[in-house]
Amino acid sequence: MQQHLQNPIFKTLSAIADKNNTEAYVIGGFVRDLFLNRPSKDIDVVVVGSGIEY
């Protein structure tokens, strides 16, 4: 599970969300693959509020 979470995009997403005082969550197939310990090729993110402002 840790290998999936080592992707540097997560630090970037977290920093941007913190800077904009908003919430962002990883959803979809990435989360499923994480639990099933399978490789994942994409990351889906949902942003609370306006994704365009994010």
C-alpha positions as CSV (number, residue, x, y, z in Angstrom):
1,M,0.0,0.0,0.0
2,Q,2.8,2.4,0.8
3,Q,4.3,2.2,-2.7
4,H,1.0,3.6,-4.1
5,L,1.2,6.6,-1.7
6,Q,4.8,7.5,-2.6
7,N,3.7,9.3,-5.8
8,P,4.9,12.9,-5.4
9,I,1.5,14.1,-6.8
10,F,0.0,13.6,-3.4
11,K,2.3,16.1,-1.7
12,T,1.5,18.6,-4.5
13,L,-2.2,18.1,-4.2
14,S,-2.0,18.5,-0.4
15,A,0.0,21.6,-0.6
16,I,-2.4,23.2,-3.1
17,A,-5.4,22.2,-1.1
18,D,-3.8,23.7,2.1
19,K,-2.8,26.9,0.3
20,N,-6.4,27.3,-1.0
21,N,-8.0,26.3,2.3
22,T,-10.0,23.6,0.6
23,E,-10.5,19.8,0.7
24,A,-9.4,17.4,-2.0
25,Y,-9.9,13.7,-1.9
26,V,-8.5,10.8,-4.0
27,I,-11.4,8.7,-5.2
28,G,-12.4,6.0,-7.8
29,G,-10.2,3.3,-9.2
30,F,-7.0,4.4,-7.5
31,V,-8.6,3.8,-4.1
32,R,-10.0,0.4,-5.2
33,D,-6.6,-0.6,-6.6
34,L,-5.0,0.5,-3.4
35,F,-7.1,-1.8,-1.3
36,L,-6.7,-4.7,-3.8
37,N,-2.9,-4.1,-3.9
38,R,-3.0,-3.6,-7.7
39,P,-1.1,-1.1,-9.8
40,S,-3.0,1.9,-10.8
41,K,-2.5,4.1,-13.9
42,D,-4.5,7.1,-13.0
43,I,-5.6,9.2,-10.0
44,D,-9.1,10.7,-9.7
45,V,-9.5,13.7,-7.4
46,V,-12.6,15.4,-6.1
47,V,-12.4,19.0,-4.8
48,V,-14.9,20.4,-2.4
49,G,-16.1,23.6,-3.9
50,S,-14.9,24.9,-7.2
51,G,-12.4,22.7,-9.0
52,I,-11.7,25.6,-11.4
53,E,-10.6,27.8,-8.5
54,Y,-8.5,24.9,-7.1
